[in-house]
Amino acid sequence: MQKQEFRRLIQKYLNGQASVEEEQLLLELFDRLQEDTNWDEEMMGVKQQLEDRMLQRLYSGIQQSQEQPDPKALYGIFYRVTAAAAILLAIVGAGLYYSLKYPAQLPVTAVNKVPVKHDADPGKNDAVLTLDNGEKVVLDSARVGTIAKNGNISVQKTADGQLIYTVDGGNTASSNGPVTYNTISTPRGGQYQVILPDGSKVWLNAASSLKYPTSFAGNERNVQLTGEAYFEVAKNPQKPFKVSVNDLNVKVLGTHFNIMAYNDEDAIKTTLLEGSVQLTAGGRSSMLKPDQQGIVKDSHINVVDVEAEKFVAWKNGYFEFNRASILDVMKQLSRWYDMQVVYEGKISDDEFVGRIERSAKLSRVLHILELSHVHFKVEDKKITVSP
């Protein structure tokens, strides 16, 4: 009887006809059937195929909600993926949608209360610019306008939190003088955007740095990256743009791409959105096309097809979890909220699929994740994760 009901609910969900109550029932039935070693493929289908269909339905729902936003519609559909199949984790409805976007107005008597101790604010525009002479400029507190000069090259901070390099009397920086280098670094809990001397735009994620010349002399435009950054490179066929990350070199002419290269990750991932890039590592080279990702590990390059937009969600203000483990989820939260993460007990092997706004406080994000039966305790700057 349970299997028949499960099959009925699966079909309704895949057809987009299931109610909130039916989706919750689907979750409960799946939990029970997961313990049944005699999975009936004839009645319920092949587990892997069922997982793929449910994930496709999830992605379609997210895309539709983005194309036709409606405050009354379901928001932030979130899934947990077990070892065998996708199951509905939670549906964050209009109530939570409004709590994330429009926090409740506190009564006047509560305005001056001490903030909740066991919580953390989201990251913000925050970075340090290190000039060639070693001088450091804290960009969060730096005034809007010109913050540094090197010969005829000016470094300006804009009101919306960007750095722009210009030549006095010109639009983009170029100089025949000696090459000098600047480094922009974001802390944990910080992000920043810089417009390079050639007009290329770079968005730095938390705990990242970019070293670049104040003018691009010679036949190439070379920069060095640690952490993660999204690039929109200005086209110049006569002067290729190159990004160096450890033993990986990324060569482009004009294109949009993302590089994720944190030291605590087991691989460097370059994701291409537009144009083409050449990856070189360990004496090997590979070309990427749009919606492809190059994964570099131990000097080997593996190219896979992906939905590239999901890998730059951070730039657009979202956490995008695409079959991410709890370890991967917590790495992102740790960097963005500047928190240490420790684990107690057995680490869950579930995978997570979904989208959450990066503008939410840590407690709200953890609340959503706790719907998957993972538990969190926040004390000062530490998050403890337990089953």
HUTAQUI-V929531 format. One line per field, one symbol per residue. phi: phi as a letter, one per 40 degrees, with the letter a starting at -180 (. if undefined). A space follows every 50 residues. Layout:
# HUTAQUI-V929531
phi=???
This chain:
# HUTAQUI-V929531
phi=.ccccccccdcccccgbccdcccccddcccdccccccccccccbgcdccc dccccccccccccccccbcadcccbgdbbbbccbacbccabccdccdccc cbdccccdccdcccddccaacccacaabbbcccgcbbcccbccchcbabb gcbbbbbcccgbbbcbcdgbcbcaaccccbbbbbbbccgbaabbbcdcgc bbbcccfbabbaccaccgcbbbbbbbgbabbbcccadcadbbbbbfcbbb babaababbbacccccacbbbbbagabbbbafgbbabbbdgbbcbbafgb bbbbcacddccbddccgbcbbbfcccccccccccccbfbcbbbbgccccc bbbibbcccccdccccccccccgcbbbbbfbbbbbac
